[in-house]
Amino acid sequence: MKRTILDIHILQTVPPSNLNRDDTGTPKSAYFGGVRRARVSSQAWKRATRTAFNDLLPPEELGVRTKKVAEALAERITAREASLEPVAIELAAKMIKAATGSAIEVSKRKAKNEDGSAAPESSYLMFLSRRQLDALAELAIAGSGPGRDVKALEEHLKDKENKARARNAVDTRHSVDIALFGRMVADSADLNVEAATQVAHALSVHKSDIESDYYTAVDDLNKAEETGAGMIGTIDFNSATLYRYAAVDIDELQRNLGAGLRADESPSTPVQKAVTAFLEAFITSLPTGKINTFGNHTLPSAVIVKVRDRRPVSFVGAFEKPVGMGKGGGFLENSCRRLAAHVPELEKQYGLTKDDDEHGWVFRVGEDTTALASLGSEVTLAELLENVGAEVARRLGSRT
């Protein structure tokens, strides 16, 4: 059976910056092709993508990843039943324990609250959709009985059917970000969600050195005769033309999200919305490391999107040999030429273009990217989102 895989390839130039630093404050790097490259971790760009979802999707379509899951659930309980506020945290902790098997306890390392108590929390980050939290809140209120107390809920959850309802509440109606990036529940592996998206570490297409900026700050209240800086310091940075790559397994995404819930929408609507949101967020997002210091706000110079039938394919091999600087300076033009030569050869040798059902689009900016025009239909960002969404809907519709 044919699969539907969405490959996203991006070339993006970033000026002096420190997008993603290690424990010493130095920009992350990696050796590839025998030379040191600038690197931005997949975790950093996934976080930036998830943050961008807040401007692209309604809150109910998204999840919350936190150790403070009891507090998040307690807020929903009290929003529905204000009288439960004194016991809301306890009810929430019992409910989450029953639903996920995870102990929700007071952390010994956390400082106590002003009233002498400390809020219980999970021992690891827990990822739940807002709809799942809402469902748990309703179950907690119903299970607390007429007396609205914790003991009533404990007795209620001893019933296997009631406990099963709690577990089902966190294993259905996944949010877009959970469906895309997956979820691990350490205490209940059956609640894990397989990620539909893979994001590669971004790498510079050329050798990249790390530089250091020495800076000083002046004390505003110093008098004229007072010389010297109020403070001094250094910060490491680099600059690079990055190759970024991500792949979305559309079939896995559909399994995670399920079909549309409304009678007036196509069964493929949730997947279509999730794919276009991810595509726009991944293209336009930027990790915020030291962003106030460097103001390195750039957008990609070139985006290539391919829909494949068998497997995801990265084009990073085009840059195993570091790209050399162009005659007039810069790496973008030579990077595009390298990619334009590599892609057709790779696809030809592996027979990746034999199927007429495969599609490709190119979204590019400027003359330096001209070489990429032959790799797909040229589109704007808006057209790219529309075309990819339509193609995903068509493929999923043909299988129903």
Buried (B, 14 or more C-beta within 10 A) or exposed (E): EBBBBBBBBBBBBBEBBBBBBEEEEBBBBEEBBEEBBBBBBBEBBBBBBBBBBEEBBEEEBBBBBBBBBBBBBBBBBBEEBEEBEEBBBBBBBBBBBBBBBBEBBEEEEEEEEEEEEBBBBBEEBBBBBBBBBBBBBBBBBEBBEEEBBBEBBBEBBEEEEBBEBBBBBBBEBBBBBBBBBBBBBBBBEEBEBEBBBBBBBBBBBBBBEBEEEEEEEEEEEEEEEEEEEEEEEEBBBBBBBBBBBBBBBBBBBBBBBBBBEEEEEBBBBBBBBBBBBBBBBBBBBBBBBBBEBBEBEEBBBBBBBBBBBEEBBBBBEBBEEBBEEBEEEBBBBBBBBBBBEBBEEBBEEEEBBEEEBBBBBBBBEEEBBEBBEEBBBBBEBEEBBEBBBEBBBBBBEEEE
